[in-house]
Amino acid sequence: MKISFLAIFVVAVLLTGTIAGPIGLIQSADALKSKGNSASAINSKKVCGDRLCSEPPKNEVKSSDKTKEEIKSEKKTESATKAQEAPKKDTKSETMEKAQEVATLKVPKTVTGVITSVQDPGQGHENHQLAILLPPSDKVYRGYVSFTATENVQLVALHGPLKAGMDKGQAIWTTDGKTKFGLTFVDRESSTGVWQFTGNAVALHTKNTEPFTVSYSITYTEQIVDGQKVFRSTMTSVQDPGIGHENHQLALLLAPRDKAYSGYLTYDASEPVQIVTLIGPLSKGELRGLPSWTPDGETFFALSIVPIKASGSVQFSGNAIALHTTNTEPFTVSYSLVLTK
């Protein structure tokens, strides 16, 4: 059977369209891809501010991508910024406040009143009566009290607390056997009087079991122990270094100096003592037969020796202050001392 020319032409046209269609699509896709690659290449070289447009913005960098050195540097910078922003201390103001606080302690205070005694809480004093005028403090009280009681009373000042092992023969006051104070105990056998004192506590006392009543007016200052103007200590005497005093004992409270001391001393010793005041130094010719003290035969001091009891309060003035005995055995003394000049 013969195929017509028209039919062959139609078939040829159809086959040509079928083949051309896919090829055209492939060519179009390739063209688009090529175009896209060309745009990416252009954008990768394009600058956006301080970076290439192909790079992510700096503020989008993840913290996990940061190095340890970068993180450490950032923290250091942050800490430095906070330190700069923190308010600075006014050192001048702090200094003024501390000075004012110290000055306030030295302003005299006066307290008046009437008080009835209670059982003494000190060990060994359970049958005694005590009226506390100034309670135990880490500061040293200095002042005077005027009093009138319903019976004769003793004057009491405490010094301390004492360091371990320093309770060596002098009178001691303690409530628990651990915290111990040196005890100055003055019995004037009087129900009225005026008493100058220094110490870490001040009270009136009797050895009776019945309470007493006392009216009083006490004026005092509180002094910080500084080793320059205010002293509180317990010491054991040593051999007197003075020529001619080799068999005596001496507890030197204030060493010799050119400028005279002046102040108040309240003490308690393990035996009766003498208070020694040195005046000088003087030339040997100036002494003219006066009692003298010299450690080397070249430097001389005028010597004042006042016999006193094992405890008491005294006001003094001189170029050196000491406690003294003519015995060979050492004594122990607890004391509070405040200089006024």
HELIX and SHEET records of a PDB file:
HELIX    1   1 PHE A    5  SER A   44  1                                  40    
HELIX    2   2 LYS A   58  GLU A   60  5                                   3    
HELIX    3   3 SER A   63  ASP A   65  5                                   3    
HELIX    4   4 LYS A   68  GLU A   85  1                                  18    
HELIX    5   5 THR A   91  LEU A  105  1                                  15    
HELIX    6   6 LYS A  284  LEU A  287  1                                   4    
SHEET    1   A 2 VAL A  47  CYS A  48  0                                        
SHEET    2   A 2 ARG A  51  LEU A  52 -1                                        
SHEET    1   B 5 LYS A 109  THR A 116  0                                        
SHEET    2   B 5 THR A 213  GLN A 223 -1                                        
SHEET    3   B 5 VAL A 140  HIS A 159 -1                                        
SHEET    4   B 5 LYS A 180  GLY A 199 -1                                        
SHEET    5   B 5 ILE A 172  THR A 174 -1                                        
SHEET    1   C 6 LYS A 109  THR A 116  0                                        
SHEET    2   C 6 THR A 213  GLN A 223 -1                                        
SHEET    3   C 6 VAL A 140  HIS A 159 -1                                        
SHEET    4   C 6 ALA A 201  THR A 206 -1                                        
SHEET    5   C 6 GLN A 129  LEU A 134 -1                                        
SHEET    6   C 6 VAL A 118  GLN A 119 -1                                        
SHEET    1   D 4 VAL A 230  THR A 236  0                                        
SHEET    2   D 4 THR A 332  LEU A 339 -1                                        
SHEET    3   D 4 TYR A 261  ALA A 269 -1                                        
SHEET    4   D 4 SER A 311  GLY A 318 -1                                        
SHEET    1   E 6 VAL A 238  GLN A 239  0                                        
SHEET    2   E 6 GLN A 249  LEU A 254 -1                                        
SHEET    3   E 6 ALA A 320  THR A 325 -1                                        
SHEET    4   E 6 GLN A 274  LEU A 282 -1                                        
SHEET    5   E 6 PHE A 300  PRO A 307 -1                                        
SHEET    6   E 6 SER A 292  TRP A 293 -1                                        
END                                                                             
